[in-house]
Amino acid sequence: MQGLFEIKPPSSVERAGSKAGGPLPKAEPFAPEALVPEALAASRERFIPVSRYGLRAKLIAMLKGEGGDERVWSRALDCLAAWRHQDYRKRLLDLLEDYLPFSPDSDTASLVELDETGRDKARAEFIQGVETLLNQANYVRLSEEDLRRILIERSPHGLSLKVDLSDFDDLLLCYRGTAVEVQEGRNPWRLYLTKDRAEVPVFERLFLLLKLKPIEQQAAEIAAATGVDQARALTMARKRREHLPAGVSSGKIYVKVFKRIPQVDLEMLFPNTRISFHPLDKVKLAVTAGGGTAAGVAGTATKLLAATNPFTLAIAIAGLSAVIFRQVMGFFNTRNRYMMVLAQNLYFCSLANNLGALTLIADNAEEEDVKEDMLLYAFLARAPSHYDALPAVKEAIAQFLKEHCGVSVAYDAEDALRRLIVDGLIRTDASGNLSAIAAEDARKHLDALWDRLLDVDTLDRAASSAKA
């Protein structure tokens, strides 16, 4: 049992806990139609959907009711939160510096020149750092198989969107929290007299990171797949990107965070989305445009045959032109309506972009770590335990969250335990016993850690560790 508690000196990545540096957990295989309310209610995620301030108040009320000193516990938990904040502040600054060569919004230069190999390495390290933060923030990675399965689902907004995932060098899509949204809409097949109710699975939070492939690489792939020559393939690759805004570059990494995104509307989040018409709109356009144009041509032909002077001929041609113009405008008006629906959904669902998105994810990760640490520290301070009894502690914490906060959570005790042991707030021995130091001692201990934080020797060791 002793080997379980051999805590090595933490690296800059491992400093935040056992989840740091590891791969993001992937979603369990699912189909969107399987996400019914009962299934969602029964599932439990690591994410704790309670603010740290509300959770702190509930914990202090519980500890006070058991004879604890409210003031002492308030100070201890505040010091713990402040200690976590300084750690995440440094990690965020490091991540933003790593993002500088790839940021599309930066107004400062990094002054660090990278060759192609160095740039690829820096890109991989940046993405790994982002994955680490997402893992700490309790996001779940959406696998490519699940993503492709969702992309073929029908949108409830009447949009028919297509996305080519092969356009991207890097694609990271993660979510946190799922729910079911009930949407109502009038049924056109019932003359819009009745409303249909549909249960639409949504992602409460959705993180997207992507980088476009260089145009030359995409052209080479098109040439290999279709057999056309390189010049023709390059023309095809440029045509596929001609709708992208000016300034969009394959050398940049784009990061976005969204809220309450319907799972079947994931296509709208990608920059290479192509809009196609819903079958009902295709039928409507075919009937109106085709029928109207045919009637106009027939009428014009009749007038041309009967025309006896140039004035009558000019009127007939003008009438035909008006009919064609009206049908063409009807086509574009339908397309613009689709674009408006797309823009409105993105406008109200977007939370942050690029630098702001990274800051938001770092704040989320800090918030989750603080909540996890406060819970485990408080429960082990109430009653020392043993590593073998950790599942019972996790279940007790989950029960506390359910009874006092009204949320169902799969609490991640192992991650919080590692952090608290590294910080010295929880102690363990060779037998695997776990005990938390007293709240007043915890405050003094964290105060001492703060004093050593800016110590010259501490800074020198941190610099040496960063170089290694």
FIVEXDO-764265 format. One record per residue (C-alpha): residue number from 1; x, y, z. Coordinates in Angstrom, 2 decimals, decimal comma, always signed. Each point is the difference from the previous one (the first is absolute). Layout:
REM FIVEXDO-764265
R   num      east     north        up
R   NUM         X         Y         Z
...
END
This chain:
REM FIVEXDO-764265
R   num      east     north        up
R     1     +0,00     +0,00     +0,00
R     2     +2,93     +2,34     +0,55
R     3     +0,70     +0,26     -3,71
R     4     -3,35     +1,68     -0,52
R     5     +1,20     +3,01     +1,97
R     6     +3,45     +0,55     -1,41
R     7     -0,52     +3,58     -1,14
R     8     +2,73     +1,14     -2,38
R     9     +0,95     +3,69     -0,20
R    10     -2,68     +1,47     -2,26
R    11     +0,93     +1,31     -3,42
R    12     -1,52     +3,21     -1,33
R    13     -2,70     -2,06     -1,70
R    14     -0,64     -2,38     +2,87
R    15     -0,23     +2,83     +2,54
R    16     -3,77     +0,18     -0,29
R    17     -0,72     -3,68     +0,62
R    18     -0,07     -3,50     -1,38
R    19     -2,21     +0,94     -2,91
R    20     +2,54     +2,52     -1,29
R    21     +1,95     -1,08     -3,03
R    22     -2,18     -3,02     -0,65
R    23     -2,27     -0,45     -2,99
R    24     -3,49     +1,36     +0,16
R    25     -2,60     -2,61     +0,83
R    26     -2,01     -0,95     -3,04
R    27     -3,74     -0,16     -0,03
R    28     -1,66     -3,34     +0,34
R    29     -1,39     -1,14     -3,36
R    30     -3,48     +1,37     -0,46
R    31     -2,49     +1,00     -2,61
R    32     -1,73     +3,38     +0,41
R    33     -3,42     -1,58     -0,10
R    34     +0,99     -2,10     +3,03
R    35     +0,40     +3,08     +2,20
R    36     -3,47     +0,03     +1,49
R    37     -0,82     +1,79     +3,27
R    38     +0,00     -3,23     +2,02
R    39     +3,45     -0,96     -1,23
R    40     +1,38     +3,44     +0,72
R    41     -1,49     +0,05     +3,47
R    42     +1,63     -3,32     +0,77
R    43     +3,46     +1,01     -1,27
R    44     +2,52     +1,74     +2,24
R    45     +2,85     +2,20     -1,15
R    46     +3,14     +1,20     +1,76
R    47     -1,07     +3,62     -0,50
R    48     -1,39     +1,55     +3,20
R    49     -2,76     +2,43     -1,14
R    50     +0,13     +2,12     +3,16
R    51     +1,93     +3,23     +0,54
R    52     +2,96     -0,18     +2,34
R    53     -1,58     +2,67     +2,20
R    54     -3,23     -1,93     +0,40
R    55     +1,92     -3,21     +0,68
R    56     +2,25     +1,76     +2,51
R    57     -3,07     +1,27     +1,88
R    58     -1,54     -3,50     +0,11
R    59     +3,25     -1,55     +1,25
R    60     +0,48     +2,61     +2,71
R    61     -3,60     -0,43     +1,14
R    62     +0,55     -3,77     +0,26
R    63     +3,30     +0,40     +1,89
R    64     -1,46     +2,66     +2,30
R    65     -2,90     -2,30     +0,83
R    66     +2,53     -2,62     +1,07
R    67     +1,81     +2,38     +2,35
R    68     +2,48     +1,59     -2,39
R    69     +1,05     +3,65     +0,24
R    70     -1,66     +1,87     -2,87
R    71     +2,62     +2,74     -0,14
R    72     +2,96     -2,39     +0,02
R    73     -1,51     -2,18     -2,72
R    74     -0,86     +3,04     -2,13
R    75     +3,60     +1,16     +0,11
R    76     +1,38     -3,46     -0,75
R    77     -2,19     -0,54     -3,04
R    78     +0,67     +3,53     -1,29
R    79     +3,74     -0,56     +0,30
R    80     -0,32     -3,28     -1,87
R    81     -1,89     +1,73     -2,83
R    82     +2,59     +2,81     -0,15
R    83     +2,84     -2,53     -0,18
R    84     -1,66     -1,76     -2,93
R    85     -0,60     +3,35     -1,71
R    86     +3,68     +0,96     -0,08
R    87     +0,84     -3,35     -1,55
R    88     -2,59     +0,36     -2,75
R    89     +0,97     +3,60     -0,61
R    90     +3,53     -1,13     -0,85
R    91     -1,25     -2,88     -2,14
R    92     -2,29     +2,34     -1,95
R    93     +2,79     +2,49     -0,66
R    94     +2,25     -2,81     -1,24
R    95     -2,77     -1,31     -2,26
R    96     -0,74     +3,44     -1,45
R    97     +3,70     +0,45     -0,73
R    98     +0,04     -3,38     -1,78
R    99     -3,05     +1,12     -2,00
R   100     +1,60     +3,23     -1,19
R   101     +1,49     -1,39     -3,28
R   102     -3,38     -1,56     -0,89
R   103     -2,45     +2,64     +1,22
R   104     -2,09     +1,69     -2,73
R   105     -0,80     +2,93     +2,31
R   106     +3,36     +0,84     +1,57
R   107     +1,18     +3,61     -0,26
R   108     +3,44     -0,76     +1,45
R   109     +2,94     -1,89     -1,49
R   110     +1,66     -2,91     +1,77
R   111     +3,45     +0,88     -1,44
R   112     +0,79     -3,72     -0,03
R   113     +0,86     -1,31     -3,45
R   114     -0,97     -3,62     -0,61
R   115     +0,86     -2,20     -2,92
R   116     -2,51     -2,52     -1,30
R   117     +1,11     -2,72     +2,41
R   118     -0,03     +2,35     +2,96
R   119     -3,39     +1,34     -0,96
R   120     -1,48     -3,49     -0,22
R   121     +1,46     -0,84     +3,41
R   122     -1,33     +3,23     +1,53
R   123     -3,42     -0,70     -1,49
R   124     -0,09     -3,52     +1,47
R   125     +1,06     +1,30     +3,44
R   126     -2,63     +2,72     -0,09
R   127     -2,77     -2,44     -0,89
R   128     +1,17     -2,36     +2,75
R   129     -0,19     +2,88     +2,46
R   130     -3,55     +0,76     -1,14
R   131     -0,98     -3,66     +0,42
R   132     +1,43     +0,08     +3,51
R   133     -2,14     +3,00     +0,95
R   134     -3,09     -1,55     -1,56
R   135     +0,59     -3,17     +1,98
R   136     +0,34     +1,99     +3,22
R   137     -3,20     +1,86     -0,89
R   138     -1,76     -3,40     -0,30
R   139     -0,69     +0,22     -3,73
R   140     -0,45     -3,22     -1,97
R   141     +1,50     -0,44     -3,44
R   142     -2,39     -0,88     -2,80
R   143     +1,47     -2,83     -2,02
R   144     +0,22     +0,25     -3,78
R   145     -2,43     -2,91     -0,36
R   146     -2,64     +1,73     +2,14
R   147     +0,61     +3,29     -1,79
R   148     -0,58     -1,57     -3,42
R   149     -3,12     -1,72     +1,33
R   150     -1,40     +3,30     +1,26
R   151     +0,81     +1,87     -3,22
R   152     -2,39     -2,14     -2,02
R   153     -2,95     +0,75     +2,29
R   154     -2,74     +2,34     -1,16
R   155     +0,00     +3,53     +1,44
R   156     -3,15     +1,16     +1,85
R   157     +0,44     +3,47     -1,52
R   158     -0,65     -1,21     -3,53
R   159     +3,64     +0,46     -0,93
R   160     +1,75     -2,56     -2,14
R   161     +3,73     +0,54     +0,58
R   162     +3,03     -1,86     -1,25
R   163     +3,52     +0,03     +1,46
R   164     +3,18     -1,58     -1,38
R   165     +2,14     -0,99     +3,00
R   166     +2,96     -0,75     -2,27
R   167     +0,56     +3,78     -0,34
R   168     +1,56     +0,14     +3,48
R   169     +3,49     -0,80     +1,26
R   170     -1,10     +0,15     +3,64
R   171     -3,53     -0,41     +1,31
R   172     -0,86     -0,17     +3,70
R   173     -3,65     -0,07     +1,00
R   174     -0,95     -0,43     +3,67
R   175     -3,19     +0,44     +1,98
R   176     -1,04     +0,37     +3,61
R   177     -3,52     -0,70     +1,08
R   178     -2,90     -1,34     -2,06
R   179     -3,70     +0,72     +0,15
R   180     -3,18     -0,35     -2,03
R   181     -1,76     +3,07     -1,36
R   182     -3,66     -0,15     -1,04
R   183     -0,65     +1,95     -3,19
R   184     -3,33     +0,72     -1,66
R   185     -0,71     +0,73     -3,65
R   186     -3,00     +0,05     -2,30
R   187     -0,28     -2,94     -2,36
R   188     -0,13     +1,06     -3,69
R   189     -1,55     -3,34     -0,95
R   190     -3,00     +0,91     +2,20
R   191     -0,39     +3,45     -1,55
R   192     +1,80     +1,56     +3,02
R   193     -3,14     -0,50     +2,09
R   194     +1,63     -2,14     +2,69
R   195     +3,31     +0,04     +1,83
R   196     +2,42     -2,90     +0,35
R   197     +2,13     -0,43     +3,11
R   198     +3,50     -1,40     -0,39
R   199     +2,58     -0,91     +2,65
R   200     +3,36     +1,28     -1,19
R   201     +3,20     -1,13     +1,84
R   202     +2,33     +2,95     +0,67
R   203     +3,55     +0,49     +1,23
R   204     -0,03     +2,49     +2,88
R   205     +3,57     +1,08     -0,77
R   206     +1,94     -0,78     -3,15
R   207     +3,68     +0,70     -0,67
R   208     +1,38     +0,09     -3,54
R   209     +3,64     +0,26     -1,09
R   210     +0,91     -0,27     -3,66
R   211     +2,78     +0,74     -2,46
R   212     -0,45     -0,10     -3,76
R   213     +2,39     -2,03     -2,11
R   214     +2,43     +1,92     -2,24
R   215     -1,53     +0,47     -3,42
R   216     +2,86     -1,91     -1,65
R   217     -0,54     -3,00     +2,27
R   218     -3,72     -0,01     -0,71
R   219     +0,66     +0,24     -3,73
R   220     +2,35     -2,99     +0,18
R   221     -2,69     -2,02     +1,79
R   222     -2,60     +0,98     -2,61
R   223     +2,37     -1,03     -2,78
R   224     +0,65     -3,36     +1,66
R   225     -3,71     -0,64     +0,57
R   226     -1,32     +1,11     -3,40
R   227     +2,94     -0,59     -2,34
R   228     +0,00     +3,55     -1,39
R   229     +3,26     +1,87     -0,60
R   230     +1,52     +2,26     +2,65
R   231     -1,07     +3,25     -1,67
R   232     -3,62     -1,13     -0,25
R   233     +0,09     -1,28     +3,60
R   234     +1,33     +3,36     +1,22
R   235     -2,85     +1,77     -1,79
R   236     -2,52     -2,34     +1,63
R   237     +1,54     +0,55     +3,45
R   238     -0,17     +3,77     -0,40
R   239     -3,60     -0,19     -1,16
R   240     -0,93     -1,93     +3,16
R   241     +1,37     +2,87     +2,08
R   242     -1,18     +2,95     -2,02
R   243     -2,93     +0,62     +2,37
R   244     +2,29     +0,40     +3,03
R   245     +0,54     +3,60     +1,24
R   246     +3,15     +1,84     -0,98
R   247     +2,77     -0,52     +2,52
R   248     -0,89     -3,58     +0,88
R   249     +3,29     -1,85     -0,09
R   250     +1,15     -3,61     +0,24
R   251     +2,82     +1,23     +2,24
R   252     -2,41     +1,06     +2,76
R   253     -1,85     -2,02     +2,63
R   254     -3,61     +0,98     +0,66
R   255     -1,53     -0,62     +3,43
R   256     -3,66     +0,46     +0,91
R   257     -2,37     -0,79     +2,87
R   258     -3,77     -0,29     -0,47
R   259     -3,00     -0,58     +2,25
R   260     -3,12     -2,11     -0,44
R   261     +0,80     -1,30     -3,46
R   262     -2,45     -2,59     -1,39
R   263     +1,97     -3,12     -0,75
R   264     -1,38     -0,23     -3,50
R   265     +1,08     +3,59     -0,73
R   266     +3,74     -0,53     +0,44
R   267     +0,54     +0,73     -3,70
R   268     -0,81     +3,67     +0,53
R   269     +3,13     +0,41     +2,16
R   270     +2,47     -0,77     -2,77
R   271     +1,36     +2,67     -2,38
R   272     -0,27     -2,28     -3,05
R   273     -3,72     -0,67     +0,42
R   274     -1,93     -0,20     -3,26
R   275     -3,73     +0,65     +0,04
R   276     -2,35     -2,17     -2,05
R   277     -3,77     +0,18     -0,12
R   278     -2,38     -2,07     +2,03
R   279     -2,06     -2,41     -2,18
R   280     -3,17     +2,02     +0,66
R   281     +1,68     +3,18     -1,23
R   282     +1,29     -1,83     -3,06
R   283     -3,54     -1,11     -0,84
R   284     -1,34     +3,50     +0,56
R   285     +2,67     +1,59     -2,16
R   286     -0,51     -2,59     -2,73
R   287     -3,76     +0,61     -0,06
R   288     +0,11     +3,79     +0,18
R   289     +3,12     +0,68     -2,04
R   290     -0,51     -2,75     -2,55
R   291     -3,71     +0,52     -0,40
R   292     +0,25     +3,78     -0,02
R   293     +2,82     +0,06     -2,52
R   294     -1,75     -2,53     -2,27
R   295     -3,19     +2,03     +0,07
R   296     +1,95     +3,17     -0,70
R   297     +1,83     -1,55     -2,95
R   298     -3,26     -1,36     -1,44
R   299     -1,72     +3,36     +0,35
R   300     +2,92     +1,86     -1,52
R   301     +0,21     -2,43     -2,92
R   302     -3,70     +0,57     -0,70
R   303     +0,46     +3,76     +0,04
R   304     +3,08     -0,18     -2,23
R   305     -1,89     -2,06     -2,58
R   306     -2,88     +2,44     +0,06
R   307     +2,16     +3,13     +0,11
R   308     -0,50     +2,37     -2,94
R   309     +2,16     +2,92     +1,13
R   310     +3,31     +0,55     +1,88
R   311     -1,74     +1,55     +3,03
R   312     -2,03     -3,14     +0,69
R   313     +3,14     -2,12     -0,46
R   314     +1,92     +2,11     +2,56
R   315     -2,81     -0,34     +2,56
R   316     -0,03     -3,81     -0,41
R   317     +3,77     -0,26     +0,48
R   318     -0,15     +2,29     +3,05
R   319     -2,74     -2,18     +1,51
R   320     +2,07     -3,14     -0,48
R   321     +3,02     +1,69     +1,60
R   322     -2,12     +1,02     +2,99
R   323     -1,23     -3,57     +0,48
R   324     +3,54     -1,40     -0,10
R   325     +1,27     +2,74     +2,33
R   326     -2,77     -0,72     +2,51
R   327     +0,81     -3,73     +0,06
R   328     +3,72     +0,65     +0,39
R   329     -0,65     +2,43     +2,86
R   330     -2,27     -2,58     +1,63
R   331     +2,90     -2,45     -0,06
R   332     +2,40     +2,47     +1,61
R   333     -2,59     +1,15     +2,55
R   334     -0,41     -3,61     +1,17
R   335     +3,76     -0,36     +0,30
R   336     +0,27     +3,29     +1,91
R   337     -2,69     -1,21     +2,40
R   338     +2,12     -3,04     +0,70
R   339     +3,05     +2,21     +0,55
R   340     -1,96     +2,16     +2,44
R   341     -1,03     -3,03     +2,07
R   342     +3,64     -1,10     +0,07
R   343     +1,28     +3,44     +1,04
R   344     -2,62     +0,42     +2,73
R   345     +0,80     -3,34     +1,55
R   346     +3,74     +0,72     +0,02
R   347     -0,53     +3,51     +1,38
R   348     -1,97     -1,11     +3,04
R   349     +1,98     -3,19     +0,65
R   350     +3,55     +1,37     -0,18
R   351     +1,77     +0,54     +3,33
R   352     +3,65     +0,79     -0,84
R   353     +2,58     -0,10     -2,79
R   354     +3,74     -0,67     -0,15
R   355     +1,78     +1,77     +2,90
R   356     -3,29     +0,50     +1,83
R   357     -0,88     -3,67     -0,46
R   358     +3,30     -1,11     +1,53
R   359     -0,53     +2,31     +2,96
R   360     -3,51     -1,36     +0,48
R   361     +1,23     -3,61     -0,06
R   362     +2,75     +0,80     +2,52
R   363     -2,61     +1,58     +2,29
R   364     -2,21     -3,09     -0,38
R   365     +2,91     -2,29     +0,85
R   366     +0,92     +2,05     +3,07
R   367     -3,61     +0,02     +1,15
R   368     -0,28     -3,79     -0,28
R   369     +3,28     -0,62     +1,85
R   370     -0,98     +2,36     +2,82
R   371     -3,36     -1,70     +0,46
R   372     +1,49     -3,51     -0,10
R   373     +2,74     +0,96     +2,47
R   374     -2,35     +1,71     +2,46
R   375     -2,27     -3,02     +0,06
R   376     +2,68     -2,61     +0,60
R   377     +1,90     +2,10     +2,52
R   378     -3,16     +0,73     +2,01
R   379     -1,15     -3,64     +0,04
R   380     +3,40     -1,38     +1,00
R   381     +0,23     +2,70     +2,70
R   382     -3,30     -1,27     +1,39
R   383     +1,13     -3,63     +0,03
R   384     +3,44     -1,40     -0,93
R   385     -0,17     -2,90     -2,41
R   386     +2,08     -2,54     -1,90
R   387     +0,84     -0,26     -3,67
R   388     -1,98     -3,24     -0,24
R   389     -3,02     +1,89     +1,35
R   390     +0,29     +2,78     -2,57
R   391     -3,02     -1,30     -2,00
R   392     -2,11     +0,40     +3,14
R   393     +1,27     +3,57     +0,42
R   394     -0,85     +0,73     -3,63
R   395     -3,50     -1,35     +0,48
R   396     -0,46     +2,05     +3,18
R   397     +1,01     +3,14     -1,89
R   398     -2,32     -0,88     -2,88
R   399     -2,83     -0,49     +2,50
R   400     +0,79     +3,37     +1,61
R   401     -0,16     +1,72     -3,39
R   402     -3,30     -1,68     -0,77
R   403     -1,64     +0,80     +3,35
R   404     +1,35     +3,52     +0,59
R   405     +0,56     +1,28     -3,54
R   406     -2,52     -2,00     -2,02
R   407     +2,53     -1,29     -2,57
R   408     +1,09     -3,50     -1,00
R   409     +3,77     -0,21     -0,51
R   410     +2,60     -2,72     -0,50
R   411     +2,51     +1,61     +2,36
R   412     +3,69     -0,34     -0,99
R   413     +1,76     -0,54     +3,34
R   414     +3,31     -1,33     -1,35
R   415     +0,80     +3,25     -1,78
R   416     -0,73     +2,16     +3,03
R   417     +1,88     -2,40     +2,29
R   418     +3,22     +0,32     -1,99
R   419     -0,12     +3,80     +0,05
R   420     -0,73     +0,17     +3,72
R   421     +2,80     -2,44     +0,81
R   422     +2,47     +1,98     -2,11
R   423     -1,04     +3,20     +1,80
R   424     +0,29     -1,65     +3,42
R   425     -3,64     +0,45     +1,01
R   426     -0,61     -3,75     +0,11
R   427     +2,53     -2,37     +1,50
R   428     +0,45     -3,69     -0,61
R   429     +2,19     -2,71     +1,46
R   430     +1,46     -3,30     -1,15
R   431     -3,24     -1,78     +0,95
R   432     -2,13     +2,19     -2,27
R   433     -1,72     +1,98     +2,77
R   434     -1,32     +3,39     -1,08
R   435     -0,45     +2,97     +2,32
R   436     -0,51     +3,72     -0,55
R   437     +1,84     +2,59     +2,08
R   438     -2,16     +2,28     +2,15
R   439     -1,61     +3,03     -1,62
R   440     +2,11     +2,52     +1,95
R   441     +3,16     -1,98     -0,81
R   442     -1,04     -0,07     -3,65
R   443     -0,27     +3,79     -0,07
R   444     +3,46     +0,39     +1,54
R   445     +1,46     -2,63     -2,31
R   446     -1,38     +1,69     -3,12
R   447     +1,25     +3,35     +1,28
R   448     +3,48     -1,52     +0,25
R   449     -0,28     -1,33     -3,55
R   450     -0,85     +3,52     -1,15
R   451     +3,08     +1,36     +1,77
R   452     +2,22     -2,53     -1,77
R   453     -1,65     +0,59     -3,37
R   454     +2,11     +3,08     -0,79
R   455     +3,10     -1,25     +1,79
R   456     +3,10     +0,31     -2,20
R   457     +0,89     -3,68     +0,32
R   458     -3,57     -0,98     -0,88
R   459     +0,03     +2,20     -3,11
R   460     +3,37     -1,42     -1,07
R   461     -1,28     -3,57     +0,36
R   462     -3,13     +0,87     -1,99
R   463     +2,13     +1,55     -2,77
R   464     +2,26     -3,07     -0,12
R   465     -3,03     -2,30     -0,15
R   466     -1,49     +2,03     -2,88
R   467     +3,24     -0,26     -1,99
R   468     +0,17     -3,76     +0,55
END
